[in-house]
């Protein structure tokens, strides 16, 4: 079943805006770019990643449940096979829970802009996995793109290491890169499941699984009194849950349907740039010209991979 935003004929400008897949993707990217900044703001209140992730996903859970129920009542969808339920649970764990947890852990140690930049290399990880596991041949364009991407990333990390604690920088970078790997596994395995189940239905169910896992993890590792955090943390978490999780996930699903994966990925290049800008304004994170140059090289390499892939 396809999900579509269908504004009324008389809605004028709003109808055009909601019907523009590129605009929907751009808004989603901007919203996602704010998330690392909000995470860093919450860490200023000495909140740990387990508690913060539980607040984010717990507050988002009612929205995901509501979407899942709405989809069930809107039409009679094809039944989900038992094997697909297992894959949805697995991918909810890998792609949403584990990737988010590793990202939150890593952001304790590195700037928000750097964290977003490292996450952005996930298309290159998908390419490498496709070579290794799906036996897809490597083209010259992809090999060049990988070299460009990781050369740029090495330049950024090397320059950042001169300014920040090297041990913490390495730990944080490894954790966030592991998050990118987790998300890449989700993409490689999940593509066929999404085709059978539907993008919106898959997203709703997988995020429900991830939210439940976050709550279970919190119950096992923290006392419930740990949720007694400052009101500012609750406010930031609510913004993360709705503005930086629920809304962009479904905007991206609709944008993918309208303009395809390549266009969405190209627009996604705005993500690291806007996070760097938000980090400079909201967190006083500054990048020197060498780091900015390295960031531009990373973006160029990822776009070279993305635009070279004609699959939709």
Secondary structure, DSSP 4 states (H G I P E B T S, - for coil): --------GGGTHHHHHHT-HHHHHHHHHHHHHHHHHHHHHHHTTT--HHHHHHHHHHHHHHHHHHHHHHHHHHS-PPPPPHHHHHHHHHHIIIIIIIHHHHHHHHTTTS-HHHHHHHHTTHHHHHHHHHHHHS-PPPPHHHHHHHHHHHHHHHHHHHHHHTTS-HHHHHHHHHHHHHHHHHHHHHHHHHHHHHHHH-HHHHHHHHHHHHHHHHHHHHHHHS-GGGG---HHHHHHHHIIIIIIIIHHHHHHHHHHHHH-HHHHHHHTTHHHHHHHHHHHHHS-----HHHHHHHHHHHHHHHHHHHH----
